[in-house]
């Protein structure tokens, strides 16, 4: 990692979780391997939340028949609204 990126990372790591911007979270996500175990523990909840949001947004781009096909493969209830279907698929993928 170059010096400029190190300085940016150090600045981000001084922030509280509620102070992180979406750019900070993206920066942390891209440099996850540079964090030590304590830093990973501190920031994982923010990154997991961001990853889930991205997955939700990607699934939302699919039409309902594509989502139903995914739901059937995951053995989840597909006789629900699109929003609930996305939730069920994501929940099944976490298991």
C-alpha positions in Angstrom: 0.0 0.0 0.0 1.4 3.4 -0.9 2.0 6.1 1.7 -1.0 8.2 0.7 -3.3 5.2 1.1 -1.7 4.4 4.5 -2.5 7.9 5.7 -6.1 7.7 4.5 -6.5 4.3 6.2 -5.0 5.7 9.4 -7.4 8.6 9.3 -10.4 6.3 8.8 -9.3 4.0 11.7 -9.4 6.9 14.1 -13.1 7.4 13.4 -16.0 6.0 15.4 -18.3 3.6 13.5 -21.1 6.2 13.3 -18.7 8.7 11.7 -17.8 6.5 8.7 -18.9 7.7 5.3 -19.8 5.4 2.5 -16.4 6.2 0.9 -14.6 5.3 4.2 -16.5 1.9 4.2 -15.6 1.2 0.6 -11.9 2.1 1.4 -11.9 -0.3 4.4 -13.6 -3.0 2.3 -10.9 -2.7 -0.4 -8.1 -2.8 2.2 -9.5 -5.4 4.6 -6.4 -7.6 4.3 -4.3 -4.7 5.8 -6.3 -4.6 9.0 -5.1 -6.4 12.1 -7.5 -8.8 14.0 -8.7 -6.1 16.5 -9.4 -3.6 13.6 -11.3 -6.3 11.7 -13.4 -7.1 14.7 -14.2 -3.4 15.2 -15.2 -2.7 11.6 -16.7 -6.0 10.6 -20.3 -5.1 11.5 -20.2 -2.0 9.2 -18.7 -4.0 6.4 -21.1 -6.9 6.7 -24.0 -4.4 6.7 -22.5 -2.8 3.5 -22.1 -6.2 1.8 -25.7 -7.2 2.6 -26.9 -3.9 1.2 -25.0 -4.5 -2.0 -26.3 -8.0 -2.3 -29.9 -6.8 -1.7 -29.4 -4.2 -4.4 -28.1 -6.7 -6.9 -31.0 -9.1 -6.2 -33.5 -6.3 -6.6 -32.3 -5.9 -10.2 -33.6 -9.4 -11.0 -37.2 -10.0 -12.0 -39.4 -12.1 -9.8 -39.2 -15.2 -11.9 -35.4 -15.2 -11.6 -35.7 -14.7 -7.9 -38.2 -17.6 -7.6 -35.7 -19.8 -9.4 -33.0 -18.8 -6.9 -35.4 -19.4 -4.0 -36.3 -22.9 -5.2 -32.6 -23.8 -5.3 -32.2 -22.5 -1.8 -35.4 -24.2 -0.5 -37.0 -21.0 0.7 -40.6 -19.8 0.5 -41.2 -18.0 -2.8 -44.9 -17.3 -2.5 -44.2 -13.8 -1.0 -43.6 -10.3 -2.1 -40.4 -9.5 -4.1 -38.9 -7.7 -1.0 -39.6 -10.7 1.2 -38.3 -13.1 -1.4 -35.0 -11.2 -1.5 -34.8 -11.3 2.3 -35.5 -15.0 2.3 -32.8 -15.7 -0.3 -30.2 -13.6 1.5 -31.1 -15.3 4.8 -30.7 -18.7 3.2 -27.3 -17.7 1.8 -26.0 -16.8 5.2 -26.6 -20.3 6.5 
